[in-house]
Amino acid sequence: LDSGRGDTELTTVQGVVTSFCDDYGMIDESIYFSSDVVTGNVPLKVGQKVNVVVEEDEPLYGLRAIKVDVVPHPLDSNEPSDSKVRVLNGCVTSISEDTIYISNIIYFPMDTVSEGMIYFVPYKGDWLKVEYSTEPGFSNFKASSVKPTRCTHAEEVRITHIRGRHGVISNKIFFTLDSVKLPDGYVPKVDDIVNVVMVESTQFCFKWRAVSITPAQKS
């Protein structure tokens, strides 16, 4: 009988959890996994070393983990390399007062957001690139720089939907009046032609969130 996996090739590798949001994440920024494949339902941490059984899943994610085992951290590790600056990508799971959370255990103050991002205030669902240092065991996480994983802009695009305080631009860019930069006195309306600065964010079925909206100049 066919096993159902066809010619799928399985590979075992060791990697590091580089992002985690709700019940799914990425290992080495290239291997998708869901929490139900983690042995023993151990809660994973960003930066955690893991052994992974991987299969190719081209129609969906490219590489997908079918089993994830946590690598125990050495009790007597005092290697100086463990405190070097590292980079991780994480999804904002919540914001409480002036603290940003990208998991239950990884959080940092709002003022860590990099200067120069004048339009950007992190919002739940945003994907962030975080430079950090930590001591062995992840007991002393310290973020030194926080910025969006991707930031881009679009000119002369149309607002296609507004409901309450949320809206959509070009049927693909989400925005909320709770977290967007607008010119003084401007209220977005359906069919307005606007210029937009956007960041990578998971908002319902949308992958981008507008952080700045300005009316396009009429020629």
Buried (B, 14 or more C-beta within 10 A) or exposed (E): EEEEEEEEEEEEBEBBBBBBBEEBBBBBEEBBBBBEBBEEEEEBBBBBBBBBBBBBBEEEBEBBBBBBBBEEEEEEEEEEEBBEEBEBBBBBBEBEEEEBBBBEBBBBEBEBBEEEBEBBBBBBBBBBBBBBBBEBEBEEBEBEBBBBBEBEEBEEBEBBEBEEEBBBBEEBBBBBBEBBBBEEEEEBEEEBEBBBBBBBBBBEEBBBBBBBBBBBEEE
